[in-house]
């Protein structure tokens, strides 16, 4: 296996077995996965959860960056932990990174799972008239605690009725985000990478 330079990003791992990489979406670190689900995966897989550039402990990685850079970061982690091929699961922006991995580093994938994501431009056209992104970028209201702020944002970002049916899931996600919030400037760097995907 050809080794690249040492990874610029942080990752955490647990379990034993075939490699399984979890790539989270915009604004969230590798902490933000359901804990019980991760524990169940670790019974069968070596689970690797990355902090994408800008998020978690990777907030000090170089900027600006592209989706290809984020995919290359995952490959650098695989090299560092000596995993030749891994099943890769990506959600939202993480699904875009996973697709870019499949495009640029097909030989490193044992399988690919893409959740709640989209293809690169020009195959993707943003919806007209949606204000969700602007809502998600809005800062907390005056005096609003972070827990309330992120609960409000992620309730908006989930399917209709999900937050009412799964309040404990929302609370767990919010606690994980509050533990390692992504700085606003890094949110913009990630958003630029997403918006530039496929335009190069």
C-alpha positions in Angstrom: 0.0 0.0 0.0 1.4 3.4 -1.0 1.4 5.8 1.9 0.5 9.4 1.5 1.5 12.3 3.8 0.3 12.1 7.4 -3.4 12.9 7.6 -4.4 16.5 8.3 -7.7 15.5 9.9 -8.6 13.8 13.2 -10.4 10.5 13.4 -11.6 8.1 16.0 -11.9 4.3 15.7 -13.2 1.3 17.5 -14.1 -2.3 17.0 -12.4 -5.1 15.0 -13.1 -6.6 11.6 -13.3 -5.2 8.1 -12.9 -1.4 7.8 -16.0 0.8 7.9 -15.7 4.5 7.4 -18.5 6.8 8.6 -18.4 10.3 7.0 -20.7 12.8 8.4 -22.3 15.9 6.8 -22.0 19.6 6.8 -21.3 21.2 10.2 -21.0 18.0 12.2 -18.0 16.1 13.5 -17.4 12.3 13.6 -19.0 12.3 17.0 -22.5 12.9 15.6 -23.6 9.3 15.0 -26.1 7.4 17.2 -24.0 5.9 20.0 -25.9 2.6 20.2 -25.7 2.1 16.4 -21.9 2.7 16.4 -21.5 0.2 19.3 -23.5 -2.4 17.3 -21.3 -1.8 14.2 -18.1 -2.1 16.3 -19.1 -5.7 17.1 -18.5 -6.6 13.4 -16.4 -3.8 11.9 -13.4 -1.6 12.6 -15.3 1.6 12.6 -13.5 4.8 11.6 -15.3 8.1 12.1 -13.5 11.1 10.6 -13.8 14.8 11.5 -14.0 16.5 8.1 -11.9 19.6 7.7 -13.5 22.4 9.6 -15.4 20.2 12.0 -14.4 18.8 15.4 -10.7 18.5 16.0 -10.0 19.1 12.3 -11.0 22.8 12.5 -7.3 23.7 12.2 -6.7 21.9 8.8 -5.7 24.0 5.8 -8.3 26.1 4.0 -9.8 26.6 1.5 -10.5 23.0 0.4 -12.5 21.1 -2.1 -14.6 17.9 -2.0 -11.6 16.1 -3.6 -9.4 17.3 -0.7 -11.9 15.9 1.8 -12.0 12.6 -0.1 -8.2 12.5 -0.1 -8.2 13.2 3.6 -10.2 9.9 4.1 -7.6 8.0 2.0 -4.8 9.4 4.1 -6.5 8.1 7.2 -7.0 4.7 5.6 -3.3 4.7 4.8 -2.4 5.7 8.4 -4.5 3.0 10.0 -3.3 0.5 7.3 -6.7 -0.4 5.9 -6.4 -1.2 2.2 -10.2 -1.2 1.4 -13.2 -0.1 3.4 -16.9 0.0 3.3 -17.7 3.8 3.2 -20.9 5.3 4.5 -21.6 9.0 3.9 -24.6 11.1 4.8 -25.4 14.5 3.3 -22.1 16.3 2.6 -20.4 13.0 3.7 -22.3 11.3 0.9 -20.7 13.7 -1.5 -17.3 13.0 -0.1 -18.0 9.2 -0.4 -19.0 9.7 -4.0 -15.8 11.6 -4.7 -13.9 8.7 -3.1 -15.6 6.3 -5.5 -14.7 8.6 -8.4 -11.1 9.2 -7.5 -10.1 6.2 -5.3 -12.3 3.3 -6.5 -9.7 0.8 -5.5 -10.0 1.8 -1.8 -13.7 1.0 -1.5 -15.1 -2.3 -0.6 -18.6 -0.9 -0.8 -20.4 2.4 -0.8 -23.5 3.6 1.0 -24.8 7.2 0.3 -27.6 8.6 2.5 -29.6 11.8 2.0 -27.1 13.3 -0.5 -26.9 14.5 -4.1 -24.7 14.1 -7.2 -22.2 16.8 -8.4 -23.0 19.6 -10.8 -24.4 19.7 -13.4 -26.5 16.7 -12.5 -27.8 18.5 -9.5 -29.7 21.8 -9.6 -30.6 23.4 -6.2 -34.3 23.8 -5.5 -35.8 27.1 -6.3 -37.3 29.1 -3.4 -36.0 27.0 -0.5 -34.9 29.0 2.5 -33.6 26.1 4.6 -29.9 26.8 4.0 -30.4 30.4 5.1 -32.3 29.2 8.2 -29.5 26.8 9.0 -26.9 29.6 8.6 -28.7 32.0 10.9 -26.9 32.7 14.2 -28.5 31.9 17.6 -31.2 34.4 18.7 -30.2 36.9 21.4 -29.7 35.0 24.6 -30.6 31.6 23.1 -28.6 28.7 24.6 -26.7 26.5 22.1 -28.8 23.4 23.1 -32.0 25.3 22.1 -30.4 26.7 19.0 -29.2 23.4 17.6 -32.5 21.6 18.6 -34.4 24.2 16.6 -32.0 23.9 13.6 -32.0 20.1 13.5 -35.7 19.9 14.0 -36.1 22.0 10.8 -33.5 19.8 9.0 -35.3 16.5 9.6 -38.3 15.0 8.0 -41.8 16.1 9.0 -42.7 14.7 12.4 -39.3 13.0 13.1 -38.4 15.3 16.0 -41.8 14.7 17.6 -41.4 10.9 17.2 -37.7 10.7 18.1 -37.0 13.5 20.7 -34.2 11.4 22.3 -32.5 11.0 18.9 -32.6 14.8 18.4 -31.3 15.4 22.0 -28.4 12.9 21.5 -27.4 14.6 18.2 -27.6 18.1 19.8 -25.4 17.0 22.7 -22.8 15.6 20.2 -22.8 18.9 18.2 -22.6 21.1 21.3 -19.6 19.0 22.5 -17.7 20.0 19.3 -19.5 22.9 17.5 -18.1 23.9 14.1 -16.9 27.5 13.9 -19.0 29.7 11.6 -16.1 30.5 9.3 -15.5 26.7 8.8 -19.2 26.3 7.9 -18.6 28.6 5.1 -15.5 26.8 3.9 -17.4 23.5 3.9 -20.3 25.2 2.0 -17.9 26.6 -0.6 -16.5 23.1 -1.1 -20.1 21.7 -1.6 -21.2 24.4 -4.0 -18.0 24.0 -6.0 -18.4 20.3 -6.4 -18.5 19.4 -10.1 -17.8 22.9 -11.4 -14.0 22.4 -11.8 
